[in-house]
Amino acid sequence: MKFLAVICALLLTLLAAVVGMAKVQRLPASLHIRDAAKVPALAWTVTGWIELVAAAGLVIGLFVVWALALVSAVVLLISYVALAARQLSQRLPLSAATPAVALSGLAAVTTAALLASG
């Protein structure tokens, strides 16, 4: 089970770092998602920084303090579920919310795997 937790955590780390960096650097695709979901610019940037810090926390947690990896996974889970809920509440097409829903699922599996292998 620990192997699954590590693999999921590393995949989540990679995706969270990419998504967080896109938000922080204000890439056009990221801005399009932000504008469609009607998320304030400051909140979007702060969320990007949170994702980057949580991604670092996942990696450090895997090798130093397991609980840090778990907390980081939960933070990402909350962040992605909130974004998916925001997108779906704006009555955007399901395809617009698919990345956030997929990231929510990965964060949930990672959290569960980290808890199980604690």
C-alpha positions as CSV (number, residue, x, y, z in Angstrom):
1,M,0.0,0.0,0.0
2,K,2.9,2.3,0.7
3,F,4.0,2.0,-2.9
4,L,0.6,3.1,-4.2
5,A,0.7,6.1,-1.8
6,V,4.1,7.1,-3.1
7,I,3.2,6.8,-6.7
8,C,-0.1,8.7,-6.3
9,A,1.6,11.4,-4.2
10,L,4.4,11.9,-6.8
11,L,1.8,12.1,-9.6
12,L,-0.3,14.6,-7.6
13,T,2.9,16.6,-6.8
14,L,3.7,16.8,-10.5
15,L,0.2,17.9,-11.5
16,A,-0.2,20.3,-8.6
17,A,3.1,21.9,-9.5
18,V,2.2,22.4,-13.1
19,V,-1.3,23.7,-12.3
20,G,0.0,26.0,-9.5
21,M,2.8,27.4,-11.7
22,A,0.3,28.1,-14.5
23,K,-1.9,30.1,-12.0
24,V,1.1,32.0,-10.6
25,Q,2.5,32.8,-14.0
26,R,-0.9,33.8,-15.3
27,L,-0.7,31.6,-18.4
28,P,-3.6,32.3,-20.8
29,A,-5.2,28.9,-20.5
30,S,-5.2,29.3,-16.7
31,L,-6.7,32.8,-17.0
32,H,-9.4,31.4,-19.3
33,I,-10.4,28.8,-16.6
34,R,-10.3,31.5,-13.9
35,D,-12.5,33.9,-15.9
36,A,-15.0,31.2,-16.8
37,A,-15.4,30.1,-13.2
38,K,-15.5,33.8,-12.1
39,V,-12.8,33.4,-9.5
40,P,-11.2,36.7,-8.4
41,A,-7.6,37.2,-9.7
42,L,-6.1,37.4,-6.2
43,A,-7.8,34.2,-5.1
44,W,-6.6,32.4,-8.2
45,T,-3.0,33.5,-7.6
46,V,-3.1,32.6,-3.9
47,T,-4.5,29.2,-4.8
48,G,-1.6,28.7,-7.2
49,W,0.9,29.4,-4.4
50,I,-1.0,27.1,-2.1
51,E,-0.8,24.3,-4.7
52,L,3.0,24.9,-5.1
53,V,3.6,24.8,-1.3
54,A,1.4,21.7,-1.0
55,A,3.3,20.0,-3.8
56,A,6.5,20.7,-2.0
57,G,4.9,19.4,1.2
58,L,4.0,16.2,-0.5
59,V,7.5,15.5,-1.6
60,I,9.1,16.5,1.7
61,G,6.4,14.5,3.6
62,L,7.1,11.3,1.7
63,F,10.8,11.4,2.7
64,V,10.8,13.2,6.0
65,V,7.5,13.4,7.9
66,W,4.6,11.3,6.5
67,A,2.0,13.4,8.2
68,L,3.1,16.4,6.1
69,A,2.4,14.5,3.0
70,L,-1.1,13.6,4.3
71,V,-1.9,17.3,5.2
72,S,-0.6,18.4,1.8
73,A,-2.8,15.9,0.0
74,V,-5.9,17.1,2.1
75,V,-5.1,20.7,1.2
76,L,-5.0,19.9,-2.5
77,L,-8.2,17.8,-2.2
78,I,-10.0,20.8,-0.6
79,S,-8.6,23.2,-3.2
80,Y,-9.6,21.0,-6.2
81,V,-13.1,20.1,-4.8
82,A,-13.7,23.8,-4.3
83,L,-12.7,24.6,-7.8
84,A,-14.8,21.8,-9.3
85,A,-17.8,22.9,-7.2
86,R,-17.3,26.5,-8.3
87,Q,-17.2,25.5,-11.9
88,L,-20.2,23.3,-11.7
89,S,-22.2,25.9,-9.8
90,Q,-21.5,28.4,-12.6
91,R,-23.4,25.9,-14.9
92,L,-20.3,25.5,-17.1
93,P,-20.2,22.4,-19.2
94,L,-19.0,19.3,-17.4
95,S,-16.0,19.2,-19.7
96,A,-14.9,22.5,-18.2
97,A,-14.9,21.0,-14.7
98,T,-13.3,17.7,-15.8
99,P,-9.7,18.6,-14.9
100,A,-10.7,19.8,-11.4
101,V,-12.9,16.7,-10.9
102,A,-10.0,14.5,-12.0
103,L,-7.5,16.2,-9.8
104,S,-10.0,15.9,-6.9
105,G,-10.2,12.2,-7.5
106,L,-6.4,11.8,-7.6
107,A,-6.1,13.9,-4.4
108,A,-8.8,11.7,-2.7
109,V,-7.0,8.5,-3.8
110,T,-3.7,9.9,-2.6
111,T,-5.2,10.9,0.8
112,A,-6.8,7.5,1.2
113,A,-3.5,5.7,0.3
114,L,-1.5,7.9,2.6
115,L,-3.9,7.2,5.5
116,A,-3.9,3.5,4.8
117,S,-0.2,3.2,4.7
118,G,0.4,5.7,7.6
